């Protein structure tokens, strides 16, 4: 199967050795044309590369949707990969054979759900970000995709979600998901005023999109999904992450973005 897994990066970094499966893509290439001349840029063909400061890794997803021809398309990050045997090494990440095996019986590969336990997806979002974008998103769904509204509300009440905009999807669900997702985000962009947002919060469309994947999946049960663990390539400061989580929950802020 011709599968392309994009590895989103915004700087030079060591990449997987399997160049047939993994495609390093420099996100925001239109904004930083001289930083990297090796990775595929997200600024060719039909693209939204110039919006990377607001869309995050979604500029890579959009580029793949409009320009890449493959049987299945995925997205991981330069520091975060799918792995069946989590180990902090590029030798442990999904191989072509493993991906092919997963896609025999499944249409969508997802990262293991991230669990918040004492937070709902909605409260977790508004404790870390402005509430208005999520509320406007709900209004857009209610108006233009009313059959998704109950699933959106249910997703907001859950205490777990598939995060990071990580996935591997066969071509048909990928095309359908992108059509739905970018229509909503384009409408949100037209309605939302972010002139008062700081540089972190202006990444709003990427943040919102993380909460929408499960909504789309709940309405498209014809596509079979499976979960795969993910592995970080660098050490995580869990003490700092835990502290920021508590600061967001009780004071609505982090120690730093």
C-alpha positions in Angstrom: 0.0 0.0 0.0 1.3 3.5 -0.9 1.2 5.2 2.5 2.7 8.6 3.3 3.1 9.7 6.9 4.0 13.3 7.1 6.5 14.3 9.8 5.6 17.9 10.7 8.6 20.0 11.7 9.4 23.7 12.0 13.2 23.3 12.3 16.0 21.0 11.2 15.8 17.6 13.0 16.8 14.0 12.6 14.2 12.1 10.6 13.2 8.4 10.1 15.4 6.5 7.6 12.4 5.1 5.7 11.9 7.9 3.2 9.2 5.8 1.3 6.9 5.8 4.3 7.8 9.0 6.2 7.8 12.4 4.5 9.4 15.2 6.5 7.5 18.4 5.9 8.5 21.9 7.0 5.4 23.7 8.2 5.1 27.4 7.7 7.7 27.3 4.9 6.1 30.4 3.4 7.0 32.3 6.6 10.5 30.8 6.9 11.7 30.1 3.3 15.4 29.9 4.2 15.4 27.7 7.3 15.4 24.3 5.7 16.1 23.3 2.1 15.8 19.5 2.6 12.3 18.8 3.8 9.2 19.1 1.7 7.7 22.5 2.2 4.0 23.0 2.8 4.1 26.1 0.5 3.8 24.3 -2.9 0.7 23.8 -5.0 -2.6 24.6 -3.2 -1.6 25.5 0.3 -2.2 27.6 3.5 1.5 27.7 4.6 1.3 31.4 5.4 -1.3 30.6 8.0 0.9 28.3 10.0 1.2 30.6 13.0 -2.6 30.1 13.4 -3.1 26.6 12.1 0.0 24.8 13.4 0.6 21.4 11.8 -2.7 21.7 9.9 -0.9 23.5 7.2 0.8 20.1 6.5 -2.5 18.3 6.6 -4.0 20.8 4.1 -1.0 20.5 1.8 -1.3 16.7 1.8 -5.0 16.9 1.2 -4.6 19.1 -1.8 -1.3 17.9 -3.3 -0.4 14.3 -2.2 -1.6 11.2 -4.0 -1.5 8.1 -1.8 -3.6 5.2 -0.6 -3.4 6.4 3.0 -2.0 9.6 4.6 -0.9 10.2 8.1 0.6 12.9 10.3 3.1 12.6 13.2 5.4 15.2 14.7 9.2 15.4 14.7 9.2 14.6 18.4 6.1 12.4 18.6 5.5 9.1 16.6 3.3 6.1 16.6 5.0 3.0 18.0 3.9 -0.5 18.8 6.8 -0.9 21.3 7.3 2.6 22.8 10.9 3.4 23.0 12.6 6.7 22.6 14.3 5.8 19.3 13.4 6.2 15.7 14.1 2.4 15.3 10.9 1.7 17.3 8.4 3.7 15.3 5.8 2.1 12.9 7.3 0.3 9.9 5.7 -0.1 6.5 4.8 -3.7 7.3 3.2 -2.7 10.6 1.2 0.1 8.9 0.1 -2.2 6.1 -1.1 -4.8 8.7 -3.0 -2.2 10.7 -4.8 -0.9 7.5 -5.9 -4.4 6.4 -8.8 -4.3 8.9 -8.9 -0.6 9.8 -9.5 2.6 8.0 -8.1 5.0 10.6 -5.2 4.6 13.0 -5.3 6.9 16.1 -3.0 7.6 19.0 -4.0 6.1 22.4 -6.6 8.4 24.0 -5.2 11.0 26.3 -7.1 10.9 29.6 -7.7 13.9 31.9 -9.6 12.2 34.6 -10.6 15.3 36.6 -11.2 17.5 33.6 -13.7 17.3 30.7 -12.4 18.1 27.2 -14.4 21.4 27.4 -13.0 22.5 30.8 -9.5 21.4 29.8 -9.7 23.6 26.8 -11.1 26.7 28.4 -8.7 26.5 31.3 -5.8 26.7 28.8 -7.3 28.9 26.0 -10.0 31.5 25.3 -13.5 30.0 25.4 -14.9 32.0 22.5 -13.3 29.9 19.6 -14.9 26.7 21.0 -18.2 28.4 21.5 -18.2 29.8 17.9 -17.2 26.3 16.6 -20.3 24.9 18.3 -22.5 27.5 16.7 -21.0 26.7 13.2 -21.6 23.0 13.7 -25.2 23.7 14.9 -25.9 25.8 11.9 -24.1 23.9 9.1 -23.6 20.4 10.4 -26.5 19.9 12.8 -26.3 16.1 12.8 -22.8 16.5 14.4 -24.0 18.7 17.2 -24.9 16.0 19.7 -21.6 14.3 19.1 -19.8 17.6 19.6 -21.5 18.1 23.0 -20.8 14.6 24.0 -17.1 14.9 23.1 -16.9 18.1 25.2 -18.2 16.2 28.2 -15.8 13.3 28.0 -12.6 13.2 30.0 -10.4 11.7 27.2 -9.7 12.4 23.6 -7.5 11.5 20.6 -5.1 14.5 20.6 -2.1 16.0 18.8 -3.8 15.9 15.3 -2.0 12.5 14.9 -3.6 9.9 12.6 -3.2 7.6 9.6 -6.2 7.5 7.3 -7.1 5.7 4.1 -7.7 8.1 1.3 -11.5 8.3 1.4 -11.9 9.0 5.1 -9.0 11.5 4.9 -10.6 13.4 2.1 -14.0 13.5 3.8 -12.5 14.5 7.1 -10.4 17.3 5.6 -13.4 18.6 3.7 -15.5 18.8 6.9 -12.7 20.1 9.1 -11.4 22.9 6.9 -14.8 24.1 6.1 -15.5 24.6 9.8 -12.2 26.2 10.5 -12.5 28.6 7.5 -15.8 29.7 8.8 -14.4 30.1 12.3 -11.6 32.2 11.0 -14.0 34.6 9.3 -16.0 35.0 12.5 -13.2 35.1 15.1 -11.3 38.3 16.0 -7.9 37.3 17.3 -6.2 40.7 17.2 -6.0 40.7 21.0 -4.6 37.2 21.3 -1.0 36.6 22.3 1.4 34.6 20.0 0.5 31.4 21.7 -3.3 31.8 21.6 -3.2 32.8 17.9 -2.5 29.1 17.2 -6.2 28.8 17.9 -7.3 26.8 14.8 -4.8 24.1 15.5 -6.0 23.9 19.1 -9.7 23.7 18.1 -9.0 21.0 15.5 -7.7 18.7 18.1 -11.2 18.6 19.7 -12.9 17.9 16.4 -11.4 14.6 15.2 -13.5 12.6 17.7 -16.6 14.5 16.7 -16.1 13.5 13.1 -15.3 9.9 13.9 -18.5 9.6 16.0 -20.6 10.5 12.9 -18.7 8.3 10.6 -18.8 4.9 12.2 -18.5 3.1 8.8 -14.8 3.7 9.2 -13.1 1.2 11.5 -10.5 2.7 13.9 -7.7 1.3 16.0 -5.4 2.9 18.6 -1.6 2.7 18.6 0.6 4.0 21.4 2.8 7.1 20.7 6.3 7.8 21.8 8.1 11.1 22.5 11.6 11.4 21.1 12.7 13.7 23.9 12.4 13.5 27.7 9.2 15.0 29.1 9.2 17.3 32.2 6.2 15.7 33.8 6.6 17.8 37.0 6.3 21.0 35.0 3.4 19.6 32.9 1.6 18.6 36.0 2.2 22.0 37.5 0.9 23.8 34.4 -2.2 21.5 34.4 -3.1 22.6 38.0 -2.4 26.2 37.2 -4.7 26.1 34.2 -7.4 24.3 36.2 -7.5 26.6 39.2 -6.2 29.9 37.8 -6.8 29.6 34.1 -3.1 30.0 33.1 0.1 28.2 32.7 3.5 29.1 34.1 4.5 29.9 30.4 3.1 29.0 27.0 
